[in-house]
Amino acid sequence: MVEYKSKHVFWQALVFTVIIFAMGLILGFYLESSRTNEVELRLLGSEVNLLDEQLRGELTGNSNLSCGVSVQSTFAFADKIYGEALKLEEYDLSSKFTKETLLSLHRRYDLLRVLLWTETIKLKDRCGGFHTVVYFFDYLSDDISVKARERFFSNLLTDIKERNAGKVLLIPIASDLDLASIELAMKSYNIVTSPSILIDEEKIVNNVITIEELEKIIFSD
């Protein structure tokens, strides 16, 4: 009788273990499938945003549209991709995606921001009324001092953006993702170090300053 009970307990434990193991496999497969689907959706979303920005840039450049409508649309789109950038930062910290996938997403969104930047240059010439602040940073750098400076500038520019809504259009761009368009833009505007801030395609800031000092540089003629 004791032997029978021992065998019974053994088989119960074995069946329970198999069930738990199977459930773990199923859950793992589901999570991996869900993660893959999310990656695909993010990649497709970035493609749609790229096409949308190209078409939107053509439309806002149309002189038949009022400056008010064009500028409002540009700021709204800038806020949208700024929000996407914050999501990518969360993914970077959570290790939710592979490095290769994250790099691909960052490259696509940086191209999107370059398109936005070129559009705003044309829009400023036509309408004026706002300032562009392009922030170049190193995405791939592991240097502690560089990362510290980037955190400082990132917080500073976030405050600038919030304090001057509708007046300052902030465009953060990674400078080290091997994109020819970004490299050419940096050479064109004499950006030689990162992090650096380019204001209205004329003024360059790469030293530690206060928010009041930066606002004075932005809004001075």
C-alpha positions as CSV (number, residue, x, y, z in Angstrom):
1,M,0.0,0.0,0.0
2,V,2.8,2.4,0.9
3,E,4.6,1.6,-2.4
4,Y,1.4,2.2,-4.3
5,K,0.9,5.6,-2.7
6,S,4.5,6.5,-3.4
7,K,4.1,5.7,-7.1
8,H,0.8,7.6,-7.2
9,V,2.4,10.7,-5.7
10,F,5.4,10.3,-8.1
11,W,3.1,10.2,-11.1
12,Q,1.1,13.1,-9.9
13,A,4.2,15.1,-9.4
14,L,5.5,14.1,-12.9
15,V,2.2,15.0,-14.6
16,F,2.1,18.4,-12.7
17,T,5.7,19.1,-13.8
18,V,4.9,18.3,-17.4
19,I,1.9,20.5,-17.4
20,I,3.9,23.4,-15.9
21,F,6.7,22.9,-18.4
22,A,4.2,22.8,-21.3
23,M,2.5,26.0,-20.1
24,G,5.9,27.6,-19.9
25,L,6.7,26.7,-23.4
26,I,3.3,28.0,-24.7
27,L,3.7,31.2,-22.7
28,G,7.2,31.7,-24.0
29,F,6.1,31.1,-27.6
30,Y,3.2,33.5,-27.1
31,L,5.4,36.2,-25.7
32,E,8.0,35.8,-28.4
33,S,5.3,35.9,-31.1
34,S,3.8,39.0,-29.5
35,R,7.2,40.6,-29.4
36,T,7.9,39.8,-33.0
37,N,4.5,41.2,-34.0
38,E,5.2,44.4,-32.1
39,V,8.6,44.7,-33.9
40,E,7.0,44.3,-37.2
41,L,4.3,46.9,-36.4
42,R,7.0,49.4,-35.2
43,L,9.0,48.9,-38.4
44,L,5.9,49.3,-40.6
45,G,4.8,52.3,-38.5
46,S,8.2,54.0,-39.1
47,E,7.9,53.4,-42.9
48,V,4.4,54.9,-42.9
49,N,5.7,57.9,-40.9
50,L,8.5,58.4,-43.4
51,L,6.1,58.4,-46.4
52,D,3.6,60.6,-44.5
53,E,6.3,63.2,-43.8
54,Q,7.4,63.3,-47.4
55,L,3.8,63.9,-48.5
56,R,3.1,66.3,-45.7
57,G,6.2,68.3,-46.5
58,E,5.1,68.7,-50.1
59,L,1.7,69.9,-49.0
60,T,2.9,72.3,-46.3
61,G,5.3,73.8,-48.9
62,N,2.3,74.6,-51.1
63,S,1.8,78.4,-51.0
64,N,-2.0,77.8,-51.1
65,L,-1.9,76.7,-47.5
66,S,-1.9,79.4,-44.9
67,C,1.3,79.8,-42.7
68,G,-0.8,79.2,-39.7
69,V,-2.0,75.8,-40.9
70,S,1.4,74.8,-42.2
71,V,3.3,75.7,-39.0
72,Q,0.6,74.1,-36.8
73,S,0.9,70.9,-38.8
74,T,4.7,70.9,-38.6
75,F,4.7,71.4,-34.8
76,A,2.1,68.6,-34.4
77,F,4.2,66.2,-36.4
78,A,7.4,67.2,-34.5
79,D,5.6,66.4,-31.3
80,K,4.5,63.1,-32.6
81,I,7.9,61.8,-33.6
82,Y,9.4,63.3,-30.3
83,G,6.9,61.1,-28.5
84,E,8.1,58.1,-30.6
85,A,11.7,59.0,-29.6
86,L,10.8,58.8,-25.9
87,K,9.2,55.3,-26.5
88,L,12.5,54.2,-28.2
89,E,14.4,55.3,-25.1
90,E,12.1,53.1,-23.0
91,Y,12.8,50.2,-25.3
92,D,16.6,50.9,-25.0
93,L,16.3,50.6,-21.2
94,S,14.0,47.6,-21.1
95,S,16.0,45.5,-23.6
96,K,12.6,44.6,-25.1
97,F,14.0,44.4,-28.6
98,T,17.3,43.3,-30.0
99,K,20.1,45.8,-30.6
100,E,19.8,45.3,-34.3
101,T,16.0,46.0,-34.3
102,L,16.5,49.1,-32.1
103,L,19.3,50.4,-34.3
104,S,17.1,50.0,-37.4
105,L,14.2,51.8,-35.7
106,H,16.5,54.7,-34.6
107,R,17.9,55.0,-38.1
108,R,14.5,55.3,-39.6
109,Y,13.3,57.9,-37.1
110,D,16.5,59.9,-37.6
111,L,15.8,60.0,-41.3
112,L,12.3,61.1,-40.5
113,R,13.7,63.9,-38.4
114,V,16.1,65.0,-41.1
115,L,13.1,65.2,-43.5
116,L,11.2,67.3,-40.9
117,W,14.2,69.6,-40.5
118,T,14.6,70.3,-44.2
119,E,10.9,71.0,-44.3
120,T,11.1,73.5,-41.4
121,I,13.9,75.4,-43.1
122,K,11.7,76.0,-46.1
123,L,8.7,76.8,-43.9
124,K,10.7,79.4,-41.9
125,D,11.8,81.1,-45.1
126,R,8.1,81.3,-46.2
127,C,6.4,82.0,-42.9
128,G,8.9,82.7,-40.1
129,G,7.5,83.0,-36.5
130,F,9.5,80.1,-34.9
131,H,13.0,78.8,-34.2
132,T,14.5,75.4,-35.0
133,V,16.8,73.8,-32.4
134,V,18.5,70.7,-33.8
135,Y,20.2,68.6,-31.1
136,F,23.0,66.2,-32.3
137,F,24.0,63.5,-29.9
138,D,25.9,60.1,-29.9
139,Y,23.5,57.2,-29.7
140,L,26.2,54.5,-29.7
141,S,28.7,56.0,-27.3
142,D,29.4,54.3,-24.0
143,D,31.6,57.1,-22.8
144,I,30.4,58.1,-19.3
145,S,31.4,61.8,-19.7
146,V,29.6,62.0,-23.1
147,K,26.5,60.4,-21.7
148,A,26.5,62.8,-18.7
149,R,26.7,65.8,-21.1
150,E,23.9,64.3,-23.2
151,R,21.6,63.9,-20.2
152,F,22.3,67.5,-19.3
153,F,21.5,68.8,-22.8
154,S,18.5,66.5,-23.1
155,N,17.0,67.8,-19.9
156,L,17.8,71.4,-20.8
157,L,16.2,71.2,-24.2
158,T,13.1,69.5,-22.9
159,D,12.7,72.4,-20.5
160,I,13.2,74.8,-23.4
161,K,10.6,73.0,-25.5
162,E,8.0,73.1,-22.7
163,R,8.7,76.7,-21.8
164,N,8.4,77.9,-25.4
165,A,5.7,75.8,-26.9
166,G,4.9,76.9,-30.4
167,K,8.0,79.0,-30.6
168,V,10.8,76.5,-30.5
169,L,10.8,73.3,-32.7
170,L,13.1,70.7,-31.2
171,I,14.6,68.1,-33.4
172,P,17.0,65.5,-31.8
173,I,19.2,63.6,-34.2
174,A,21.7,60.9,-33.6
175,S,25.0,61.7,-35.2
176,D,26.7,58.3,-35.2
177,L,24.3,55.9,-37.0
178,D,26.2,56.0,-40.3
179,L,23.6,57.9,-42.3
180,A,25.0,60.0,-45.2
181,S,22.4,62.7,-45.0
182,I,23.1,63.4,-41.4
183,E,26.9,63.4,-42.0
184,L,26.5,65.9,-44.9
185,A,24.2,68.1,-42.8
186,M,26.7,68.2,-39.9
187,K,29.6,69.1,-42.3
188,S,27.4,71.7,-44.0
189,Y,26.8,73.5,-40.7
190,N,30.3,72.9,-39.2
191,I,29.1,70.5,-36.5
192,V,32.3,68.7,-35.5
193,T,31.5,67.3,-32.0
194,S,28.5,65.7,-30.2
195,P,26.6,66.6,-28.3
196,S,26.0,69.9,-30.0
197,I,23.0,72.2,-30.5
198,L,22.4,74.0,-33.8
199,I,20.0,77.0,-33.5
200,D,18.3,78.3,-36.7
201,E,21.1,76.8,-38.9
202,E,23.5,79.5,-37.7
203,K,24.4,79.3,-34.0
204,I,26.2,76.4,-32.4
205,V,26.2,75.6,-28.7
206,N,28.2,72.7,-27.2
207,N,29.2,74.1,-23.8
208,V,27.2,73.8,-20.5
209,I,25.0,76.8,-20.1
210,T,21.8,77.8,-18.2
211,I,18.3,77.7,-19.6
212,E,18.2,81.5,-19.5
213,E,21.5,81.8,-21.4
214,L,20.2,79.3,-24.1
215,E,16.9,81.2,-24.4
216,K,18.8,84.4,-24.9
217,I,20.8,82.8,-27.8
218,I,17.7,81.4,-29.4
219,F,15.7,84.5,-29.3
220,S,18.4,87.1,-30.0
221,D,18.5,88.5,-33.5
